Amino acid sequence: MAADEPTEHRLRVMPWWLVLGGLLLAAALGWLVLDLLLTEADRASQPDTRATLRIDAIRTGLTVVAGTGGALALLLAARRQWITERAQRHQESVAARDQAHRDRVQAHAESVAEAAQRHQDRQSGAAEHDAAERRLTELYTRGVELLGDDSAAVRLGGLHALERLGQDNPAQRPTIVAVLCAYLRMPAPDDEPRETEVRRTAQRVLTRHLRADDDSAYWPQVVLDLTGARLVDFDVTGCTLTDADLTGAVFTGVTSFAGTTARGRLALGAAVFDDVVFDDLAAEAAVVLDGARFRGQASFDRAEFTAGLSCQRASFAGPTSFRRAAFHQPTSFDATRFEDTATFQEAVFHGGLSMEHTEFGGPAGFHSTRFADLALFRWTMFGAESVFDQAQFHGPANFGRARFEGGASFDGARFGQPPLVDQARATADGGHLWPAGTVVERLDDEWLLLVDR
């Protein structure tokens, strides 16, 4: 029985002797009253009065008996009514408990059915997930197998199969990108036109999904690992690079990073370039070009290096341009060699600039360049003319032991403090225009010596 159900006392059956006792009591009471009244009637003095009194006594005695019996009958009727009501309440209580029990059974059955349905749904979902995973695995395995085929046409089909798989399944994109990068990192046969076309296609598959202007094809958060890869006409114009490691990569043909947004570190250390364009590059993280070799033209016009540029021990064989480039953090070109024309016209160095031991084999142009912080040109060799006309040096400028083998011009240059030129040398016949107040001494017939005041 439930704790909240009322407790009912057990109904007792009336014994037969109790009814018999009631009847005997009524009879005894009637007899007693009759006897008492008859006795009183017999005491009457007149005989005719005595008869009337005896009749009245008998009538009264029978009335008492009838009244007592009626009272007993009324009591029995009341008990029967009480029993009936109690039986009805009991029946209603039993019916309510039965209904509550049926409701609990129904609720339990529904709960069991719902749990069974959930379990079935989970099993169905797990089966569908397993089937989908198996299908993805089969498609991925098949694509990789095609990519490893000896036929170039089959390899092209494998590239497009992997691309389609990544387009339809975002969770597979990092793995697919890693596979394509690994393929490009593998050694390629020299001068094999069909393999070159396959590699060009692999590059286009990667770069096609790095342009944020196409939401349907854009693959966000893709990380490129092309360390040591050999890339032909690599073009990431307008792409968004989250992280790109191209350390030691060899770029043949024309390479373009024009308009590229580098939100993660762009590593190009020890890379080799033919012609390359970095115009309008927006680098939000560090850019590393340490040890890079540029065999052709290199253009960094209007590039913005928010987190700084490291270009130490690099070499530029062709014309190099950093026109209107902006460097927001300390920048280093230490021990770098510019064999041809190098121009930094209207560039802005918000952080410090270091060009110690840097060599300019061709003309070096710093026309209207602004140096907001320290500018180090110690031990720098200017092999041809060097132009600093209209340049602005807001911080210290140090040209100590620099070497000017061509004409040096500082026409209109402004310095926040006198530049340091200790032991710098310049050719005697260079037609130089030095900053105001520069002390120049003749060292010999060919060289002049600049000393600090």
Order of alpha helices (4+ residues) and beta strands (2+ residues): alpha-alpha-alpha-alpha-alpha-beta-beta-beta-beta-beta-beta-beta-beta-beta-beta-beta-beta-beta-beta-beta-beta-beta-beta-beta-beta-beta-beta-beta-beta-beta-beta-beta-beta-beta-beta-beta-beta-beta-beta-beta-beta
